[in-house]
Amino acid sequence: MKRALDFLEIPTRSVKPRKQGLTIVRDHNIGWNCAVDMVEAVGPVIDYVKMRHITVCVAPLDENDLTIKKIRLYKENEMDVFPGGIVFENAFVQNKVEPTFETLVKMGFTAVECSENIINIDIKEKINSIKMAKKAGLKVLFEVGEKYPEGPLDVDLCVKECHTLIEAGADLVIVEKSLLETSLGAAGEHKDAYRIEELIKRVGLQYLTFEAESKLHQGWLFNTFGPDVNIGPNLHPDDIAKMDATRLTWSREGGYTWLIERAKAAGCLA
């Protein structure tokens, strides 16, 4: 549909189905009306929805169940849907990963998050889990990084693990929030910020998604690497509209870079 202000140039980016610049929001067990509101308000910029693990584990396989209905709603609006990583971890400790993946597909999920919040998994088990998920027909988001690291990001080690996961079939590697916090500081001013730049350079922007919940971290990522940075998976629905403006450097956190460049060209920069 034509914009009312179509005579004004505005910054733009890719549209669905996107391969980069993905936004991954978290459904914190919101109600049906809230889910519909979210889809109506910011659905065009949401690419994945993460469902809270406890709601997934208690949901019946019933087409009228709220969780199942929301999965269907999101998919109808070009969003991949996956459960929180604790679902995978719970299945792993009970040696029931394969039937869990198969049932997630029956529930309507299109992807799965594999994480190590509570458990430790060796690399062979990670590869095997990815292959089981892909066999079931699920996309895979695999998280890397410790929740409470004792030191800065070990780039070589992280790059090696990312490459192994991607080669095994992982669609996205989630960079844990703590790795951003220890490397970037509050806003990218930390001396170890280069570690994130090196990680992206060696792995590829399209394969990584950053658990960047801080608006300043989001601004640093977009200003450093452009609008095609993948962000998620724990974004709150209320933050999506503001973050998409930041993607386009059209907010305070984004530095209003797009507008500043045009103000300079017009000779009216404040």
HUURTA-V951098 format. One record per helix or strand of 3 or more residues. SS is the DSSP state (a for helix, b for strand). FROM is the first residue (numbers start at 1). LEN is the number of residues. If there is no record, write none. Layout:
ss | from | len
SS | FROM | LEN
SS | FROM | LEN
This chain:
ss | from | len
b | 23 | 5
a | 32 | 14
b | 48 | 4
a | 53 | 6
a | 66 | 11
b | 80 | 4
a | 85 | 9
a | 97 | 11
b | 111 | 4
a | 123 | 14
b | 139 | 6
a | 155 | 14
b | 172 | 4
a | 177 | 8
a | 193 | 11
a | 205 | 3
b | 208 | 3
a | 215 | 11
b | 230 | 7
a | 237 | 11
a | 257 | 10
